[in-house]
Amino acid sequence: QTKDLLAKTIRGDITMSVAGKRLERLGVGDFVEQAILETGTDLTAARLETIYRTNLNRAQTQGRLDICRDKTVQAFVPLMSFSATKDKRTRETHRQMDGYVATVEQIDRMGIPAPLGFNCRCAWVPMSIAKAVSRGFCDEDGNLDPDAIAKHNGKRQELIDKRLVPDAG
């Protein structure tokens, strides 16, 4: 039941709050209250918030990556850049991954779509061809320079190779 409510929330289905108010979007507080009332779950509010935030971030990221898998889109958005939220709650491995550059295919192959773990607020940001050219990652025809990308990624790649990202579990 919690999964069904979560799917309904992510899809943005119009629903009623626990107070009977018609909602356009079910926010985290409404989701927690609704999940407890509808499902009788024994999960804590904190755990339900984690489920909500993690799955909402995953849905947003997958939508962005799905768009960027299209070959027409890849003609003007050839790369993605990992963007970590940099504050005191950011995990060190996520902070170190900030700025990592990859194609959507590489992200899929390495199994590193954001979120990288529970409550992760990181995201993959599309990189335009103009930015990729200006940073030396490809030429104006969109031909990628794997050596330049590997040099840029440097030690960030070790985090993936050592399986430090995504987070275990």
N, C-alpha and C positions, 0 to 999 in steps of 0.2 A: 504494500500500500504506500509506503514511503517513497519507493521508486516511481510509482505512478504519479504521486503528487509532485515529485521532483520533475518528472518529464513534462507534466502539465505546466509547471512553473517556468521551465526553460522555454517551452513553446510559446508562452505568453497567453495561454488560454484565459479568457475572462472568467473570474471566479468571485465567490463571495467570501468576505473575511469572516472570522469567527464571530464578529459583532453583527454580521448580516449586511455589511456595507459592500456594495458592488465595487470590485477592484479591476483596474485595467492591467495591473501588474502585481504579482505577489512578491513582496519584499521579504527580506530575511526574517524579520520579526513575525510577519504573517505566516511565512512558511513554517517556522518553528511551532507557533501556536496551532496552526492547522494540522501539522503532522502529529502532534501530541493528541489532539482531539479526535482526528479521523482514524488514526491507526492504533491508538492506545500504546504506542511504543514506549519502551523503557529507556530509550536513548536520552541522554541529557540534552539540554538546550545547546550547550557548547558543541556537542558532537553533531547535532542537526545543523548548526550554523556552518561547521566545517564541511559537511556533506553538501550543503547548499552552495557555498562559495567555491569549493573545488570543482563541482560539476558545472556551475555556471561559467567559470573560467575555461573549463575544458570545452564546453559547447561553443563559446565565442572563438577560442583558438582554432577548433576544428573547422568552423565556418570560414575563418580567414584563410586557413591552409587549403581548404577545398576550393576556394576561389582562385588561389595562387597555383593550384595544380593544373588549371586550364592553360593549354599551350598558347592561346592568344594573349592571356594575361602575362604569361612568362616572358613574352616578347618585350614587355615594358617593365616587368617586375621580376627580374631573374633570380634575385636572392632575398633571403629573410635575415633579419638581425635579431639576436636574442636581447631582450631588454629586461633587466632585473629591476625590481622596485628596491631602491637603495635607502633603507632606513634601519633602525636598530633591530627590527624583527626579521630582516632578510637573512636567510641561511648563507653561510660563508661560501659554500659551493655555488649557490645561485648568483651571488655577488661576483664571484670569479668568472662565471659564464657570461656576464654582461658583455655585449659587443660581439659575441660569437656569430660568425656569418656562415650560412649554408643555403643550399637549394632546398626546395620542399622535398625532393626525392631523398636527399641526404638526411633530412630531419626524420622522414618516415623510416628509412633504412636503419638509422641508429636508434630509433625509438625514443626520441627526445622532444615530443611535442609538449608545450606548456599546458597545464601546470606540471612542474617537475616533482610535485608531491602535494600532500594535503596542505591546504591553506596557502599554496603558492600563488603569488600575485604577479608573477613574471609573464611575459608575453613575447610572441614572435611578431616582429614589425616588418612589413613589406619594405624592400629597398628598391627604389626606382632605378632604371637603367642609367639615368643621368648621375645619380649618386654612386652607383657601382663603378661607372666609368671614372668619375672624379676621384674615387678612392683607389683606383688601379686594379679593381677586381675583374674587370672585363673591358673589351674594346667597344667601340661605338656600334658594332654589329651585334653585340650581345654575346660574343664568344668569351666564355669565362677563362680566367687565368688561375688554374688550380694552385699553382705555386704561390701566387700572391695571397690567395685566400688562406692557404695552409700557414704561410708565414704570419699573417695577421692573427689567425686563431691561436697559434703558438701553444702555450701551456693549457689553454682552455680545452684543447683536444684531449689532453691527458685525463681530464676529469671524466670525459666520456669513455675513453679507452679503459680506464681503471674502474668503470661502472660506479663512479661517485655521483653521477647524475644519469637518469633521474633518481630521486630518492628511493631507497629500498622500501618495498611494501606499497 
